[in-house]
């Protein structure tokens, strides 16, 4: 497993990142031709990279000013599926298929008199309907009930079949040489966001970060797999009969959530506050996918 970053005293340059602890061993980058230490580029994500910096180095260099405004995206679960048959025979696309909740479904209506379709707003599914303006007496009664009402517990996040975000990819269909190297075989990867049964977090923490649960409740992996397969088979019916291998993996860290706060937060850039250490990947770019 990936451990703490290694820092060495580089003379006039001061404490410089020169390597990382990996699998119980200390790996250091090579020096440049002029003898100066090389650089370490971390693709572990901005927040997790800062966690890997030794405490004394982090205290001396400080952290980015915009750090409290950042939040990790909910970790991902991958359902890996091995299929019997070629992608062409199964009619599977090379392009990824994504479902974005409440973004692409219009709320249309039909005029009962003329039968004409009236186009409604995009993304109306899941929105609350506008309520009528309450009277003064109703407002007073409602405010009294709110005072007596005990605070509700936060509902656990679960994958909702038919509506939750999901991405389906057929990696082998993108490889022109796959058919020659692995005939009569196709791969499929379905990606969803992890349920609360698999990850834990403190909603009030700043920055917001997720941690995998050591032992998810019994049966949760099987239930999530069943729900994912139900939606996959609805979108790609040929997958059902061709499946020979199914395995659920995760949760996998997904980096920063690309909210407006992330783009205005100072300090989210490749260069860090620590000499010799840089951050790469989606956290300092446009992200790992369209979301």
Buried (B, 14 or more C-beta within 10 A) or exposed (E): EEEBBBBBEBEEEBBBBBBBBEEEEEEBBEEEEEEEBBBBBBEBBBBBBBEBBBEEBBEEBEBBEBBBBBBBBBBBBBBEBBBBBBBEEBEBEEEBBBBEBEEEBEEEEEEEEEEEEEEEEEBEEEEEEEEEEEEEEEEEEEEEEEEEEEEEEEEEBBBEBEBBBBBBBBBBBBBEEBBEEEEEBBBBBBBBBBBBBBBEBEEEEEBBBBEBBEEBEEEBBEBBBEBBBEBBBEEBEBBEEBBEEBEBEBBEBBBBBBEEBBEEBEBBEBEBBBBBBBBBBBBBEEBBBEE
